[in-house]
Amino acid sequence: MQFVDPKTDIAFKKIFSNDAHKEILQEFLNEILILDAPIASLEILNPYQVPKLYDLKVTSLDIKAKDQFDREFLIEMQVAREDWFLQRAMYYSAKSYSQQLKIGGNYQALNPVIFLGILNFKAFEHERYFTRHIILDSQSHTHELKELEFNFVELPKFTKTENELVTTAEKWLYFLKQAGKLDHVPNNTSSPMLQTAYQIAEQHQWSRDELEVYESQIMNEHRQRNIEQTLRKEALEEGLKQGIEQGIEKGIEQGIEKGIEKGIEQGIEKGREEGEKLKAFEIARGMLAEGLKITMIEKLTGLSAAEIKNLQH
């Protein structure tokens, strides 16, 4: 038994935005979200269709749905890290909220928009894998503005194993994170809708066109990850290079300051030594002119035989 990875675009939509299995998305949202009233019925506004190979999205996966209270749900699976993802989530939600009102419409016709982002990376500093962001009064903490809310699941922070799963919500998150690596349906999968999700995720249930799109998306995802790793490596190498250069430059500056202090003393000493050396050369030249042997000049001047031979040339 081999499953597709539910985090890919085509798999996520085939499982959660399938008109023939709307109850899957309904249960998933009821289990994951904190709702004032549970979803009893659901209309998927962008049902699943097999995408074309030339029109693939890799990083963002969107599902739009509406429940019996006309609440709108925006569900997005974000596979690759995106720096401005949180801002984009707020923009999409606000846009979906404002587009409900037609020209001349009444503001009372506006319905809440609930965003759910499932992230395959860490977006917040805390270690909680689920967070709910709502608008509260800063002093009383009352929740009066209920039209927009943002929910995020960070899959890397969900670390429970198969034997540790207790709630249905945990089993759904385990499905999203691990199904692509499994060869069996977990024994504790008691939810009929979750069992159906595993059945849909089985690769032998997929058409050839769907598998081609799926494999293409997997390759694109790996390519994108390789590009990110390469850019990260190049940035690290460039940072190290700049750090070394700056360190050398700083070291030179400090060396110059200390060198000036020692250089004066050493320079005087060096100058005296070089003066004595020059004087020895002059004496050696005179001795060579007189025809003295090199061994004798060595003894009298302290110069080496090589230095004296250089004087001869």
C-alpha positions as CSV (number, residue, x, y, z in Angstrom):
1,M,0.0,0.0,0.0
2,Q,1.4,3.4,-1.0
3,F,-0.1,6.8,-0.4
4,V,0.4,10.1,-2.1
5,D,1.7,13.0,0.0
6,P,-1.5,15.0,1.0
7,K,0.5,18.2,1.2
8,T,0.9,18.4,-2.5
9,D,-1.5,20.6,-4.5
10,I,-3.4,17.9,-6.4
11,A,-3.6,15.5,-3.4
12,F,-4.8,18.1,-1.0
13,K,-7.5,19.2,-3.3
14,K,-8.5,15.7,-4.4
15,I,-9.0,14.8,-0.8
16,F,-10.5,17.9,0.8
17,S,-12.3,19.7,-2.1
18,N,-14.0,16.7,-3.6
19,D,-17.7,17.3,-4.1
20,A,-18.4,13.6,-3.7
21,H,-16.8,13.5,-0.3
22,K,-17.7,17.0,1.2
23,E,-18.0,15.3,4.6
24,I,-14.2,14.9,4.7
25,L,-13.6,18.6,4.7
26,Q,-16.5,19.2,7.1
27,E,-15.1,16.8,9.7
28,F,-11.6,18.1,9.3
29,L,-12.7,21.7,9.9
30,N,-14.9,20.8,12.9
31,E,-12.0,18.9,14.5
32,I,-9.2,21.4,13.8
33,L,-11.0,24.8,14.3
34,I,-12.6,26.3,17.4
35,L,-16.1,27.2,16.2
36,D,-19.0,28.9,17.9
37,A,-21.3,26.3,16.2
38,P,-20.2,23.2,14.4
39,I,-20.5,22.8,10.6
40,A,-23.6,20.8,9.7
41,S,-23.4,21.2,6.0
42,L,-20.8,22.5,3.6
43,E,-20.7,23.9,0.1
44,I,-17.3,23.7,-1.7
45,L,-17.0,26.9,-3.8
46,N,-14.0,25.6,-5.9
47,P,-14.4,21.8,-6.4
48,Y,-11.5,19.6,-7.3
49,Q,-10.5,19.3,-11.0
50,V,-7.5,17.5,-12.4
51,P,-5.0,20.4,-13.1
52,K,-3.0,20.5,-16.4
53,L,0.7,20.0,-16.4
54,Y,1.3,23.4,-17.9
55,D,-0.7,25.2,-15.1
56,L,0.6,24.0,-11.8
57,K,0.9,25.7,-8.5
58,V,3.5,24.4,-6.1
59,T,3.6,26.6,-3.1
60,S,0.0,27.5,-2.2
61,L,-3.1,25.3,-2.2
62,D,-6.5,27.0,-1.8
63,I,-9.9,25.6,-0.9
64,K,-12.9,27.8,-0.4
65,A,-16.1,26.6,1.3
66,K,-19.3,27.9,2.9
67,D,-21.3,26.4,5.7
68,Q,-25.0,26.5,6.6
69,F,-24.5,29.9,8.4
70,D,-22.9,31.3,5.2
71,R,-19.5,31.5,7.0
72,E,-16.7,31.4,4.5
73,F,-13.7,29.1,5.0
74,L,-10.4,29.7,3.3
75,I,-8.1,26.7,3.6
76,E,-4.5,26.9,2.3
77,M,-1.7,24.4,2.4
78,Q,1.6,26.3,2.3
79,V,4.4,23.9,1.4
80,A,7.3,26.2,0.8
81,R,8.4,28.9,3.2
82,E,7.2,32.4,2.1
83,D,8.4,35.5,4.0
84,W,5.1,37.4,3.6
85,F,2.7,34.5,4.0
86,L,1.0,35.9,7.1
87,Q,0.4,39.2,5.4
88,R,-1.0,37.4,2.3
89,A,-3.3,35.4,4.5
90,M,-4.8,38.6,5.9
91,Y,-5.1,40.2,2.5
92,Y,-6.9,37.2,1.0
93,S,-9.3,37.0,4.0
94,A,-10.1,40.7,3.9
95,K,-10.6,40.6,0.1
96,S,-12.9,37.6,0.5
97,Y,-14.9,39.5,3.2
98,S,-15.2,42.7,1.1
99,Q,-16.2,40.9,-2.1
100,Q,-19.3,39.6,-0.4
101,L,-20.9,43.0,-0.6
102,K,-22.2,43.9,-4.0
103,I,-22.8,47.4,-5.2
104,G,-25.7,48.9,-3.2
105,G,-25.7,46.0,-0.8
106,N,-26.3,46.1,3.0
107,Y,-23.4,45.6,5.4
108,Q,-25.6,43.3,7.3
109,A,-25.2,40.8,4.4
110,L,-21.5,40.4,5.3
111,N,-20.6,37.0,6.8
112,P,-17.5,35.9,8.8
113,V,-14.4,34.7,7.0
114,I,-12.3,32.0,8.7
115,F,-8.8,31.4,7.4
116,L,-7.0,28.1,8.1
117,G,-3.3,27.9,7.0
118,I,-1.6,24.6,7.2
119,L,2.1,25.3,7.0
120,N,4.9,22.9,6.3
121,F,7.4,25.2,8.1
122,K,7.6,27.1,11.3
123,A,6.1,30.6,11.2
124,F,5.9,31.6,14.9
125,E,8.4,31.6,17.8
126,H,6.4,29.5,20.2
127,E,6.3,25.7,20.1
128,R,2.5,25.3,19.8
129,Y,1.5,23.6,16.5
130,F,-2.0,25.2,16.4
131,T,-2.8,28.9,17.0
132,R,-6.0,30.9,16.6
133,H,-5.8,34.7,16.1
134,I,-9.0,36.7,16.7
135,I,-9.7,40.4,17.3
136,L,-10.1,41.2,21.0
137,D,-10.6,44.4,23.0
138,S,-7.2,45.3,24.4
139,Q,-8.5,45.9,27.9
140,S,-11.5,43.7,28.5
141,H,-10.4,41.0,26.0
142,T,-14.0,40.7,24.8
143,H,-14.5,39.2,21.4
144,E,-16.9,41.6,19.7
145,L,-15.4,41.8,16.1
146,K,-16.0,38.2,14.9
147,E,-15.9,38.8,11.2
148,L,-12.3,37.7,10.6
149,E,-10.2,35.1,12.3
150,F,-6.9,33.4,11.4
151,N,-5.9,29.8,12.3
152,F,-2.5,28.2,11.6
153,V,-1.2,24.7,11.9
154,E,2.6,24.3,11.8
155,L,3.2,20.7,10.8
156,P,6.9,20.6,11.8
157,K,5.9,21.3,15.4
158,F,3.5,18.4,15.4
159,T,5.8,15.5,16.5
160,K,3.4,12.8,17.9
161,T,4.0,9.3,16.7
162,E,1.2,6.9,15.6
163,N,0.9,5.3,19.0
164,E,0.6,8.7,20.7
165,L,-2.4,9.9,18.7
166,V,-5.5,10.4,20.9
167,T,-7.9,12.9,19.4
168,T,-9.4,12.9,15.9
169,A,-7.7,16.2,15.2
170,E,-4.3,14.7,16.0
171,K,-5.0,11.8,13.7
172,W,-5.9,14.2,10.9
173,L,-2.7,16.1,11.3
174,Y,-0.7,12.9,11.4
175,F,-2.4,12.0,8.1
176,L,-1.3,15.3,6.5
177,K,2.2,15.0,7.7
178,Q,3.0,11.3,7.5
179,A,0.7,9.6,5.0
180,G,3.2,10.0,2.1
181,K,5.7,7.9,4.1
182,L,3.3,5.2,5.3
183,D,2.6,1.7,3.9
184,H,-0.5,1.1,6.0
185,V,-3.5,2.8,7.5
186,P,-2.8,3.4,11.2
187,N,-4.7,1.0,13.4
188,N,-6.2,3.7,15.5
189,T,-7.9,5.4,12.6
190,S,-11.5,5.1,13.8
191,S,-13.1,8.0,11.9
192,P,-14.9,6.9,8.8
193,M,-14.1,10.2,7.0
194,L,-10.4,9.8,7.8
195,Q,-10.5,6.2,6.6
196,T,-12.0,7.5,3.3
197,A,-9.2,10.1,3.1
198,Y,-6.6,7.3,3.3
199,Q,-8.5,5.4,0.6
200,I,-8.5,8.5,-1.7
201,A,-4.8,8.9,-1.0
202,E,-3.9,5.4,-2.2
203,Q,-1.9,5.8,-5.4
204,H,-3.6,2.8,-7.2
205,Q,-6.9,4.8,-7.0
206,W,-5.5,7.5,-9.1
207,S,-5.7,8.0,-12.9
208,R,-2.6,8.2,-15.1
209,D,-3.2,12.0,-15.7
210,E,-3.5,12.6,-11.9
211,L,-0.3,10.7,-11.2
212,E,1.6,12.6,-13.9
213,V,0.5,15.9,-12.3
214,Y,1.4,14.6,-8.8
215,E,4.9,13.4,-9.8
216,S,5.5,16.8,-11.6
217,Q,4.5,18.7,-8.5
218,I,6.8,16.5,-6.3
219,M,9.7,17.2,-8.7
220,N,8.9,20.9,-8.7
221,E,8.8,20.9,-4.9
222,H,12.2,19.1,-4.7
223,R,13.6,21.6,-7.3
224,Q,12.4,24.5,-5.3
225,R,13.9,23.1,-2.1
226,N,17.2,22.6,-3.8
227,I,17.2,26.1,-5.0
228,E,16.4,27.4,-1.5
229,Q,19.2,25.3,-0.1
230,T,21.7,26.5,-2.7
231,L,20.7,30.2,-2.1
232,R,21.0,29.6,1.7
233,K,24.5,28.0,1.2
234,E,25.7,30.8,-1.1
235,A,24.4,33.4,1.4
236,L,26.2,31.6,4.3
237,E,29.4,31.5,2.3
238,E,29.2,35.1,1.3
239,G,28.5,36.0,4.9
240,L,31.5,34.1,6.1
241,K,33.6,35.7,3.4
242,Q,32.5,39.2,4.4
243,G,33.0,38.3,8.1
244,I,36.6,37.2,7.4
245,E,37.4,40.3,5.4
246,Q,35.9,42.5,8.0
247,G,37.9,40.6,10.7
248,I,41.1,41.0,8.7
249,E,40.5,44.7,8.2
250,K,39.7,45.2,11.9
251,G,42.8,43.1,12.8
252,I,44.9,45.3,10.5
253,E,43.6,48.4,12.2
254,Q,44.3,47.1,15.6
255,G,47.7,45.8,14.5
256,I,48.6,49.2,13.1
257,E,47.8,50.8,16.4
258,K,49.9,48.3,18.4
259,G,52.5,48.2,15.7
260,I,53.1,51.9,15.9
261,E,53.9,51.7,19.6
262,K,56.3,48.7,19.2
263,G,57.5,49.9,15.8
264,I,59.2,52.9,17.1
265,E,61.3,50.9,19.5
266,Q,61.8,48.1,17.1
267,G,62.6,50.5,14.3
268,I,65.3,52.2,16.3
269,E,66.8,48.8,17.1
270,K,66.4,47.6,13.5
271,G,68.0,50.8,12.2
272,R,71.0,50.3,14.4
273,E,71.4,46.7,13.3
274,E,71.0,47.6,9.6
275,G,73.5,50.4,10.1
276,E,76.0,48.0,11.5
277,K,75.3,45.7,8.7
278,L,75.9,48.4,6.1
279,K,79.1,49.3,7.8
280,A,80.3,45.7,7.7
281,F,79.5,45.6,3.9
282,E,81.7,48.7,3.3
283,I,84.6,47.1,5.3
284,A,84.2,43.9,3.4
285,R,84.2,45.7,0.0
286,G,87.5,47.3,1.1
287,M,89.0,44.0,2.1
288,L,87.9,42.4,-1.2
289,A,89.6,45.2,-3.0
290,E,92.8,44.5,-1.0
291,G,92.6,40.9,-2.1
292,L,91.8,39.3,1.3
293,K,90.4,35.8,1.3
294,I,86.7,35.3,1.9
295,T,87.4,33.2,5.0
296,M,89.4,36.0,6.6
297,I,86.7,38.6,5.8
298,E,84.1,36.3,7.4
299,K,86.0,36.3,10.7
300,L,86.7,40.1,10.7
301,T,83.2,41.3,9.6
302,G,80.8,38.6,10.8
303,L,79.3,38.4,7.3
304,S,78.5,35.1,5.8
305,A,80.4,33.7,2.8
306,A,77.3,34.1,0.6
307,E,77.0,37.7,1.5
308,I,80.6,38.4,0.7
309,K,80.4,36.5,-2.6
310,N,77.4,38.7,-3.5
311,L,79.6,41.7,-2.9
312,Q,82.2,40.3,-5.3
313,H,79.6,40.2,-8.1
